[in-house]
Amino acid sequence: MASLPGAELNPPGSPLRMPPLAPEVAALLPAGDDAPRCAAHAAAIGTDPGGTSIAAGAVALVEVPLPWPKPVFADGLLEGFRPMMDLHVGPTRVLAAVPPDERGQHSRISVALHWRVGAGTQSAYFESDGPDGLRGLFAHLARQSPADPVPQGAGFASVGYAENERAVLVCTQGSHDVCCGSEGTRLAADFEAVLRAYRAADVDEPYAGAPTAGGRVTVYRVSHTGGHRFAPTAMTLPDGRMWAGIEAGEVATILDRTADAAMMAPRCRGWWGAPTGPAQVAERAVFAQVGWPLEDMAREVRFRPSGDRWNVEIVAAEAGRAWTVSVEAGRTVPTIACRALGGLPAKPATEFRVTDIWEDSR
């Protein structure tokens, strides 16, 4: 039986003091003598991951050797950095990435920058000479395009440029949450095994559950992306979607666009081009209806609140298509403390549900 709301939601010695949960939310807590992992509990109560994706114009991945502190920005290499930074390409989410084993002890720091352009992505790759070079690189990227020439003797260098690179960013930061540390690490290893098996097959045609032979896929093990209760959680590029409770074979079909979009949509946390919350839930509903062709449409997401409802417009102007989606607040569910008795302290989180969707004539 779940605990009832009241002072017991903040037991003595609890590190956080939170207001009591409403009875209907407290009813979804684990039993007082149970200490489940947050991801297992979120799955057990059917928590909808929609609206919890990173919202950004770009992601910057900085190779930082393990172990990582919590937060990862307490690491000396990332001193002065923030999770969100304003770069020339737009608001950018900064993440640490595990270096390949053979480069983990080198003094040069590798950085991959992936940013949204139209319906796709562009990527630039850099190397910096230690922490000072890394800070100089980000100062440069704040002022100038990643495609602009790098000044001589700047302490950093451009080492590559690409379009629509396929990549998987898997949250594996165990120092932040055990669910990502265990489930995320397993997902990354499983997907890398899928890639190795496919390469070993040396075939020209794709087979079920593996990416096509035509392109490289890079797997990044990254720091906290939010939503550890949805572990294993990952972002796929170039589509810029985040996923909850995802498995290696499913990641492969997402990259190949062979997955059933309507069936995968409930596992989609959101698209990085939409604000978190109801706008991402609305865009996800259009994705479920239109499918993978939506990813070939440059689109803009606009929304306006109306009381406890939102009308969200997804406009693909170049494609001559637009949709309006009505969204309202749904359940309030507890986000529990991982492996803590009764899941406490817990905080409330709001789900959102789509009430109507229609395509506008253009």
C-alpha positions as CSV (number, residue, x, y, z in Angstrom):
1,M,0.0,0.0,0.0
2,A,1.4,3.4,-1.0
3,S,2.0,6.0,1.7
4,L,-0.6,8.7,2.2
5,P,0.4,12.4,1.8
6,G,1.6,14.2,4.8
7,A,4.8,14.7,6.9
8,E,5.8,11.1,6.2
9,L,6.7,12.1,2.6
10,N,9.7,13.9,4.0
11,P,11.0,11.5,6.6
12,P,13.6,12.7,9.2
13,G,17.0,13.0,7.7
14,S,15.6,13.4,4.2
15,P,18.0,15.6,2.1
16,L,15.1,17.4,0.4
17,R,12.0,19.0,1.9
18,M,9.1,18.9,-0.5
19,P,5.4,19.7,0.0
20,P,3.1,16.8,0.5
21,L,1.9,15.0,-2.6
22,A,-1.8,15.0,-3.5
23,P,-3.5,11.7,-2.5
24,E,-3.9,10.5,-6.1
25,V,-0.2,11.0,-6.7
26,A,0.9,9.5,-3.4
27,A,-1.2,6.4,-4.3
28,L,1.3,5.8,-7.1
29,L,4.3,5.6,-4.8
30,P,5.9,2.3,-4.0
31,A,5.2,0.5,-0.7
32,G,6.9,2.0,2.3
33,D,9.2,-1.0,2.7
34,D,10.1,-1.1,-1.0
35,A,13.1,0.6,-2.6
36,P,12.8,0.2,-6.3
37,R,14.9,1.7,-9.0
38,C,13.3,4.8,-10.5
39,A,13.2,3.4,-14.0
40,A,11.5,0.2,-12.9
41,H,8.9,2.2,-10.9
42,A,8.2,4.6,-13.8
43,A,7.6,1.6,-16.1
44,A,5.4,-0.1,-13.5
45,I,3.0,2.9,-13.2
46,G,3.1,3.5,-17.0
47,T,4.7,6.9,-16.9
48,D,4.5,8.7,-20.2
49,P,7.9,10.0,-21.2
50,G,6.5,12.6,-23.7
51,G,7.7,16.1,-23.2
52,T,10.9,15.3,-21.4
53,S,13.5,15.6,-24.2
54,I,16.4,17.9,-24.5
55,A,15.3,21.1,-26.3
56,A,18.2,22.7,-28.1
57,G,19.6,23.8,-31.4
58,A,22.7,21.7,-31.0
59,V,24.5,19.2,-28.8
60,A,28.2,19.6,-28.0
61,L,30.0,16.4,-26.9
62,V,33.3,16.9,-25.0
63,E,35.4,13.8,-24.4
64,V,36.1,13.6,-20.6
65,P,37.9,10.6,-19.1
66,L,36.0,8.6,-16.4
67,P,35.2,8.7,-13.6
68,W,32.8,11.6,-13.7
69,P,31.5,13.6,-10.7
70,K,27.9,14.6,-10.1
71,P,27.3,17.0,-11.6
72,V,29.7,16.3,-14.4
73,F,30.5,20.0,-14.7
74,A,32.4,19.7,-11.4
75,D,35.1,17.9,-13.4
76,G,38.2,20.1,-13.9
77,L,38.0,19.9,-17.7
78,L,34.5,21.4,-17.7
79,E,35.2,24.1,-15.1
80,G,33.1,27.2,-16.1
81,F,30.9,25.2,-18.5
82,R,27.1,25.0,-18.1
83,P,24.6,22.4,-19.3
84,M,23.1,24.9,-21.8
85,M,25.4,27.4,-23.6
86,D,24.6,30.0,-26.3
87,L,26.8,29.2,-29.3
88,H,26.7,30.7,-32.8
89,V,24.5,27.7,-34.0
90,G,22.0,28.3,-31.2
91,P,21.2,27.1,-27.7
92,T,23.5,24.2,-27.2
93,R,23.3,21.3,-24.7
94,V,26.8,20.4,-23.5
95,L,27.5,16.8,-22.6
96,A,30.5,14.9,-21.5
97,A,31.3,11.8,-23.6
98,V,33.5,8.8,-22.7
99,P,36.7,8.8,-24.8
100,P,37.7,5.7,-26.8
101,D,40.0,3.6,-24.6
102,E,43.1,4.3,-26.6
103,R,42.7,8.1,-26.3
104,G,41.5,8.4,-22.7
105,Q,44.9,9.5,-21.4
106,H,45.9,11.9,-24.2
107,S,46.2,15.6,-23.5
108,R,44.2,16.6,-26.5
109,I,40.4,16.9,-25.9
110,S,38.1,15.9,-28.7
111,V,34.8,17.8,-29.2
112,A,31.9,16.9,-31.6
113,L,29.3,19.5,-32.3
114,H,26.0,18.4,-34.0
115,W,23.4,21.1,-34.9
116,R,20.1,21.3,-36.6
117,V,19.9,22.8,-40.1
118,G,16.6,22.6,-41.9
119,A,15.4,19.0,-41.9
120,G,18.8,17.6,-41.1
121,T,22.0,18.1,-39.1
122,Q,25.5,19.3,-39.6
123,S,28.5,18.2,-37.6
124,A,31.9,19.6,-36.9
125,Y,34.8,17.9,-35.1
126,F,37.5,19.7,-33.1
127,E,40.5,18.9,-31.0
128,S,41.8,21.2,-28.3
129,D,45.1,21.4,-26.3
130,G,43.9,20.9,-22.7
131,P,41.4,22.9,-20.7
132,D,42.5,26.3,-21.9
133,G,42.2,25.3,-25.5
134,L,38.8,23.8,-24.8
135,R,37.6,27.1,-23.3
136,G,39.1,29.0,-26.2
137,L,37.2,26.7,-28.6
138,F,33.9,27.4,-27.0
139,A,34.6,31.1,-27.0
140,H,35.3,30.8,-30.7
141,L,32.1,28.8,-31.3
142,A,30.1,31.4,-29.4
143,R,31.2,34.1,-31.9
144,Q,31.6,32.2,-35.2
145,S,30.2,29.4,-37.3
146,P,31.8,26.0,-36.8
147,A,32.6,26.1,-40.5
148,D,34.7,29.3,-40.2
149,P,38.5,29.0,-40.2
150,V,40.2,28.4,-36.9
151,P,42.9,31.0,-36.0
152,Q,46.5,29.7,-36.1
153,G,47.9,29.0,-32.6
154,A,44.5,29.2,-31.0
155,G,45.0,26.0,-28.9
156,F,42.3,24.1,-30.9
157,A,41.9,22.8,-34.4
158,S,39.1,21.7,-36.7
159,V,39.5,18.1,-37.7
160,G,36.3,17.3,-39.7
161,Y,32.9,18.3,-41.0
162,A,29.9,16.2,-42.1
163,E,26.2,16.4,-42.9
164,N,23.5,14.1,-41.4
165,E,25.8,12.0,-39.4
166,R,24.1,9.1,-37.8
167,A,24.8,8.9,-34.1
168,V,23.3,7.5,-30.9
169,L,23.9,9.4,-27.6
170,V,23.3,7.0,-24.7
171,C,23.1,8.4,-21.1
172,T,25.5,6.2,-19.0
173,Q,26.4,8.4,-16.1
174,G,26.2,6.1,-13.1
175,S,27.4,8.8,-10.7
176,H,24.2,10.7,-11.4
177,D,21.8,7.7,-11.3
178,V,22.3,4.0,-11.1
179,C,19.6,3.3,-13.7
180,C,21.5,5.2,-16.4
181,G,24.8,3.7,-15.2
182,S,23.5,0.2,-15.5
183,E,20.8,0.2,-18.2
184,G,22.4,2.9,-20.3
185,T,25.8,1.1,-20.3
186,R,24.1,-2.2,-21.2
187,L,22.3,-0.5,-24.1
188,A,25.5,1.1,-25.5
189,A,27.3,-2.3,-25.3
190,D,24.4,-4.1,-26.9
191,F,24.1,-1.7,-29.8
192,E,27.8,-1.7,-30.4
193,A,27.5,-5.5,-30.6
194,V,24.7,-5.2,-33.2
195,L,27.0,-3.0,-35.2
196,R,29.9,-5.4,-35.0
197,A,27.7,-8.3,-36.0
198,Y,26.4,-6.4,-39.0
199,R,29.9,-5.4,-40.1
200,A,31.1,-8.9,-39.8
201,A,28.3,-10.2,-42.0
202,D,29.8,-8.1,-44.8
203,V,26.5,-7.9,-46.8
204,D,25.2,-5.2,-49.1
205,E,21.5,-5.3,-48.0
206,P,20.1,-4.5,-44.6
207,Y,18.7,-7.2,-42.4
208,A,16.1,-6.8,-39.6
209,G,17.5,-5.2,-36.5
210,A,20.7,-3.7,-37.9
211,P,21.6,-0.4,-39.6
212,T,22.1,-0.4,-43.3
213,A,25.5,-0.9,-44.7
214,G,25.6,2.5,-46.4
215,G,26.6,4.7,-43.4
216,R,28.7,4.9,-40.3
217,V,27.0,5.1,-36.9
218,T,28.8,6.6,-33.9
219,V,27.9,5.6,-30.4
220,Y,28.5,8.1,-27.7
221,R,28.3,7.3,-24.0
222,V,27.3,10.6,-22.5
223,S,26.6,12.3,-19.2
224,H,23.2,13.1,-17.7
225,T,20.6,14.0,-20.3
226,G,17.7,14.2,-17.8
227,G,14.9,11.6,-17.4
228,H,16.9,8.8,-15.8
229,R,13.6,7.3,-14.7
230,F,13.2,6.4,-18.4
231,A,16.5,4.5,-18.6
232,P,17.9,3.3,-20.9
233,T,17.4,6.6,-22.6
234,A,19.1,7.8,-25.8
235,M,19.1,10.5,-28.4
236,T,19.3,9.5,-32.1
237,L,20.7,11.7,-34.8
238,P,20.1,13.1,-37.3
239,D,16.4,13.0,-36.3
240,G,17.1,14.6,-32.9
241,R,14.6,12.5,-31.0
242,M,15.0,11.1,-27.5
243,W,13.7,7.7,-26.5
244,A,12.7,5.9,-23.3
245,G,13.3,2.3,-22.3
246,I,14.8,1.7,-25.7
247,E,16.6,-1.5,-26.8
248,A,19.5,-2.0,-29.2
249,G,17.4,-3.6,-32.0
250,E,14.9,-0.8,-31.8
251,V,17.7,1.8,-32.1
252,A,18.8,0.2,-35.3
253,T,15.4,0.3,-36.8
254,I,15.0,4.0,-35.8
255,L,18.2,4.9,-37.5
256,D,17.1,3.0,-40.6
257,R,13.5,4.3,-40.4
258,T,12.2,0.8,-40.7
259,A,10.4,1.0,-37.3
260,D,6.7,1.5,-37.1
261,A,6.5,5.2,-36.2
262,A,3.1,5.0,-34.6
263,M,4.2,2.0,-32.4
264,M,7.5,3.7,-31.4
265,A,5.9,7.2,-30.7
266,P,4.8,6.3,-27.1
267,R,8.5,5.6,-26.3
268,C,9.6,9.0,-27.8
269,R,10.5,11.6,-25.1
270,G,10.3,14.4,-27.7
271,W,12.1,16.1,-30.5
272,W,14.9,18.6,-29.8
273,G,13.4,21.3,-32.0
274,A,10.3,21.7,-29.8
275,P,10.1,23.2,-26.3
276,T,9.8,20.7,-23.5
277,G,6.4,19.8,-22.2
278,P,3.2,20.0,-24.3
279,A,4.9,21.2,-27.5
280,Q,7.0,18.0,-27.6
281,V,3.9,15.9,-27.0
282,A,2.1,17.6,-29.8
283,E,5.0,17.2,-32.3
284,R,5.2,13.5,-31.3
285,A,1.5,13.1,-32.2
286,V,2.2,14.4,-35.7
287,F,5.2,12.0,-36.0
288,A,2.9,9.1,-35.0
289,Q,0.5,10.2,-37.7
290,V,2.9,11.1,-40.5
291,G,5.7,8.7,-39.8
292,W,9.3,9.0,-40.9
293,P,8.6,11.4,-43.8
294,L,8.1,14.1,-41.2
295,E,11.9,13.9,-40.5
296,D,12.5,15.2,-44.1
297,M,10.5,18.3,-43.4
298,A,12.1,21.4,-41.9
299,R,9.5,22.5,-39.3
300,E,8.7,25.0,-36.6
301,V,6.8,24.4,-33.5
302,R,4.6,27.2,-32.0
303,F,2.3,27.0,-29.1
304,R,0.0,29.2,-27.0
305,P,-1.5,28.3,-23.7
306,S,-5.3,28.6,-23.1
307,G,-6.0,27.9,-19.5
308,D,-4.9,24.3,-18.7
309,R,-4.8,23.5,-22.5
310,W,-2.4,24.3,-25.3
311,N,-2.9,24.7,-29.0
312,V,0.3,23.7,-30.7
313,E,1.1,24.4,-34.4
314,I,3.7,22.3,-36.2
315,V,4.4,24.1,-39.5
316,A,6.5,22.6,-42.3
317,A,6.4,25.7,-44.6
318,E,8.7,24.4,-47.3
319,A,6.7,21.2,-47.6
320,G,3.4,23.2,-47.6
321,R,2.0,21.3,-44.6
322,A,0.9,22.3,-41.1
323,W,-0.9,20.7,-38.2
324,T,-2.7,22.0,-35.1
325,V,-2.7,19.8,-32.0
326,S,-4.7,20.4,-28.9
327,V,-3.0,19.2,-25.7
328,E,-4.2,19.2,-22.1
329,A,-2.7,18.3,-18.8
330,G,-3.0,14.6,-17.9
331,R,-2.0,12.7,-14.8
332,T,0.3,13.9,-12.1
333,V,2.7,11.1,-11.3
334,P,5.5,10.8,-8.7
335,T,9.1,11.0,-9.7
336,I,10.7,8.9,-7.0
337,A,14.1,8.9,-5.4
338,C,16.0,5.9,-6.8
339,R,16.4,3.0,-4.5
340,A,15.0,4.9,-1.5
341,L,12.4,3.4,0.9
342,G,9.0,4.2,-0.4
343,G,10.6,6.2,-3.2
344,L,11.0,9.2,-0.9
345,P,11.5,12.0,-1.2
346,A,9.3,12.2,-4.4
347,K,8.3,15.1,-6.5
348,P,5.3,15.5,-8.8
349,A,5.5,15.5,-12.6
350,T,2.7,16.3,-15.1
351,E,1.9,14.2,-18.1
352,F,0.2,15.6,-21.1
353,R,-2.4,14.1,-23.5
354,V,-3.5,15.0,-27.0
355,T,-7.2,15.7,-27.4
356,D,-7.3,16.6,-31.1
357,I,-5.1,16.8,-34.1
358,W,-5.8,18.1,-37.6
359,E,-3.9,19.0,-40.7
360,D,-4.5,22.6,-41.8
361,S,-5.0,23.3,-45.5
362,R,-2.2,25.4,-47.0
